[in-house]
Amino acid sequence: MRVHVLQHVAFEGLGYIESWLENRHATVTLLSHALNPGYQQKYDA
């Protein structure tokens, strides 16, 4: 299982789901706007 987390503020974590994901050996990636405040993904509509 792969999970992608979008973190809006630095103090946010995964909460209760973190242990659930660990028990299932999930691969978790993180995109943190808090750590990259100038980052903006642009999409063409």
Distance bins in CASP14 RR format, pairs under 12 A and 6 or more apart:
PFRMAT RR
TARGET T0000
AUTHOR 0000-0000-0000
RMODE 2
METHOD distances of the structure
MODEL  1
1 17 0 0 0 0 0 1 0 0 0 0 0
1 20 0 0 0 0 0 1 0 0 0 0 0
1 21 1 0 0 1 0 0 0 0 0 0 0
1 22 0 0 0 0 0 1 0 0 0 0 0
1 23 0 0 0 0 0 1 0 0 0 0 0
1 24 1 0 1 0 0 0 0 0 0 0 0
1 25 1 0 0 1 0 0 0 0 0 0 0
1 26 1 0 1 0 0 0 0 0 0 0 0
1 27 1 0 0 1 0 0 0 0 0 0 0
1 28 0 0 0 0 1 0 0 0 0 0 0
1 29 0 0 0 0 0 1 0 0 0 0 0
2 21 0 0 0 0 0 1 0 0 0 0 0
2 24 0 0 0 0 0 1 0 0 0 0 0
2 25 0 0 0 0 0 1 0 0 0 0 0
2 26 1 0 0 1 0 0 0 0 0 0 0
2 27 1 0 1 0 0 0 0 0 0 0 0
2 28 1 0 0 1 0 0 0 0 0 0 0
2 29 1 0 0 1 0 0 0 0 0 0 0
3 14 0 0 0 0 1 0 0 0 0 0 0
3 17 0 0 0 0 1 0 0 0 0 0 0
3 18 0 0 0 0 0 1 0 0 0 0 0
3 20 0 0 0 0 0 1 0 0 0 0 0
3 21 1 0 0 1 0 0 0 0 0 0 0
3 22 0 0 0 0 0 1 0 0 0 0 0
3 24 0 0 0 0 1 0 0 0 0 0 0
3 25 0 0 0 0 0 1 0 0 0 0 0
3 26 1 0 1 0 0 0 0 0 0 0 0
3 27 1 0 0 1 0 0 0 0 0 0 0
3 28 1 0 1 0 0 0 0 0 0 0 0
3 29 1 0 0 1 0 0 0 0 0 0 0
3 30 0 0 0 0 1 0 0 0 0 0 0
3 31 0 0 0 0 0 1 0 0 0 0 0
4 14 0 0 0 0 0 1 0 0 0 0 0
4 21 0 0 0 0 0 1 0 0 0 0 0
4 26 0 0 0 0 0 1 0 0 0 0 0
4 27 0 0 0 0 1 0 0 0 0 0 0
4 28 1 0 0 1 0 0 0 0 0 0 0
4 29 1 0 1 0 0 0 0 0 0 0 0
4 30 1 0 0 1 0 0 0 0 0 0 0
4 31 1 0 0 1 0 0 0 0 0 0 0
4 32 0 0 0 0 0 1 0 0 0 0 0
5 12 0 0 0 0 1 0 0 0 0 0 0
5 13 1 0 0 1 0 0 0 0 0 0 0
5 14 1 0 0 1 0 0 0 0 0 0 0
5 15 0 0 0 0 0 1 0 0 0 0 0
5 17 0 0 0 0 1 0 0 0 0 0 0
5 18 0 0 0 0 1 0 0 0 0 0 0
5 21 0 0 0 0 1 0 0 0 0 0 0
5 26 0 0 0 0 0 1 0 0 0 0 0
5 27 0 0 0 0 0 1 0 0 0 0 0
5 28 1 0 0 1 0 0 0 0 0 0 0
5 29 1 0 0 1 0 0 0 0 0 0 0
5 30 1 0 1 0 0 0 0 0 0 0 0
5 31 1 0 0 1 0 0 0 0 0 0 0
5 32 0 0 0 0 1 0 0 0 0 0 0
5 33 0 0 0 0 0 1 0 0 0 0 0
5 34 0 0 0 0 0 1 0 0 0 0 0
6 12 0 0 0 0 1 0 0 0 0 0 0
6 13 0 0 0 0 0 1 0 0 0 0 0
6 14 0 0 0 0 0 1 0 0 0 0 0
6 28 0 0 0 0 0 1 0 0 0 0 0
6 29 0 0 0 0 0 1 0 0 0 0 0
6 30 0 0 0 0 1 0 0 0 0 0 0
6 31 1 0 1 0 0 0 0 0 0 0 0
6 32 0 0 0 0 1 0 0 0 0 0 0
6 33 1 0 0 1 0 0 0 0 0 0 0
6 34 0 0 0 0 0 1 0 0 0 0 0
6 35 0 0 0 0 0 1 0 0 0 0 0
6 36 0 0 0 0 0 1 0 0 0 0 0
6 39 0 0 0 0 0 1 0 0 0 0 0
6 41 0 0 0 0 0 1 0 0 0 0 0
7 13 1 0 0 1 0 0 0 0 0 0 0
7 14 0 0 0 0 1 0 0 0 0 0 0
7 15 0 0 0 0 0 1 0 0 0 0 0
7 28 0 0 0 0 0 1 0 0 0 0 0
7 29 0 0 0 0 0 1 0 0 0 0 0
7 30 1 0 1 0 0 0 0 0 0 0 0
7 31 1 0 0 1 0 0 0 0 0 0 0
7 32 1 0 1 0 0 0 0 0 0 0 0
7 33 1 0 0 1 0 0 0 0 0 0 0
7 34 1 0 1 0 0 0 0 0 0 0 0
7 35 1 0 0 1 0 0 0 0 0 0 0
7 36 0 0 0 0 1 0 0 0 0 0 0
7 37 0 0 0 0 0 1 0 0 0 0 0
7 39 0 0 0 0 0 1 0 0 0 0 0
8 30 0 0 0 0 0 1 0 0 0 0 0
8 31 0 0 0 0 0 1 0 0 0 0 0
8 32 0 0 0 0 1 0 0 0 0 0 0
8 33 1 0 1 0 0 0 0 0 0 0 0
8 34 1 0 0 1 0 0 0 0 0 0 0
8 35 0 0 0 0 0 1 0 0 0 0 0
8 36 0 0 0 0 0 1 0 0 0 0 0
8 37 0 0 0 0 0 1 0 0 0 0 0
9 32 0 0 0 0 1 0 0 0 0 0 0
9 33 0 0 0 0 1 0 0 0 0 0 0
9 34 1 0 1 0 0 0 0 0 0 0 0
9 35 0 0 0 0 0 1 0 0 0 0 0
9 37 0 0 0 0 0 1 0 0 0 0 0
10 30 0 0 0 0 0 1 0 0 0 0 0
10 32 1 0 0 1 0 0 0 0 0 0 0
10 33 0 0 0 0 1 0 0 0 0 0 0
10 34 1 0 1 0 0 0 0 0 0 0 0
10 35 1 0 0 1 0 0 0 0 0 0 0
10 36 0 0 0 0 0 1 0 0 0 0 0
10 37 0 0 0 0 0 1 0 0 0 0 0
11 32 0 0 0 0 0 1 0 0 0 0 0
11 34 0 0 0 0 1 0 0 0 0 0 0
12 18 0 0 0 0 0 1 0 0 0 0 0
12 30 0 0 0 0 0 1 0 0 0 0 0
12 31 0 0 0 0 0 1 0 0 0 0 0
12 32 0 0 0 0 1 0 0 0 0 0 0
12 33 0 0 0 0 1 0 0 0 0 0 0
12 34 1 0 0 1 0 0 0 0 0 0 0
12 35 0 0 0 0 0 1 0 0 0 0 0
13 21 0 0 0 0 0 1 0 0 0 0 0
13 28 0 0 0 0 0 1 0 0 0 0 0
13 30 0 0 0 0 1 0 0 0 0 0 0
13 32 0 0 0 0 0 1 0 0 0 0 0
13 34 0 0 0 0 0 1 0 0 0 0 0
14 20 0 0 0 0 1 0 0 0 0 0 0
14 21 1 0 0 1 0 0 0 0 0 0 0
14 22 0 0 0 0 1 0 0 0 0 0 0
14 26 0 0 0 0 0 1 0 0 0 0 0
14 28 1 0 0 1 0 0 0 0 0 0 0
14 29 0 0 0 0 0 1 0 0 0 0 0
14 30 0 0 0 0 1 0 0 0 0 0 0
15 21 0 0 0 0 0 1 0 0 0 0 0
15 22 0 0 0 0 0 1 0 0 0 0 0
15 28 0 0 0 0 0 1 0 0 0 0 0
16 22 0 0 0 0 0 1 0 0 0 0 0
16 23 0 0 0 0 0 1 0 0 0 0 0
17 23 0 0 0 0 0 1 0 0 0 0 0
17 24 0 0 0 0 0 1 0 0 0 0 0
17 26 0 0 0 0 1 0 0 0 0 0 0
17 28 0 0 0 0 1 0 0 0 0 0 0
18 24 0 0 0 0 0 1 0 0 0 0 0
18 26 0 0 0 0 1 0 0 0 0 0 0
18 28 0 0 0 0 1 0 0 0 0 0 0
18 30 0 0 0 0 0 1 0 0 0 0 0
19 26 0 0 0 0 0 1 0 0 0 0 0
20 26 0 0 0 0 1 0 0 0 0 0 0
20 28 0 0 0 0 0 1 0 0 0 0 0
21 27 0 0 0 0 1 0 0 0 0 0 0
21 28 1 0 0 1 0 0 0 0 0 0 0
21 29 0 0 0 0 0 1 0 0 0 0 0
22 28 0 0 0 0 1 0 0 0 0 0 0
30 36 0 0 0 0 0 1 0 0 0 0 0
31 39 0 0 0 0 1 0 0 0 0 0 0
31 40 0 0 0 0 0 1 0 0 0 0 0
31 41 0 0 0 0 1 0 0 0 0 0 0
32 38 0 0 0 0 0 1 0 0 0 0 0
32 39 0 0 0 0 1 0 0 0 0 0 0
33 39 1 0 0 1 0 0 0 0 0 0 0
33 40 0 0 0 0 1 0 0 0 0 0 0
33 41 0 0 0 0 0 1 0 0 0 0 0
END
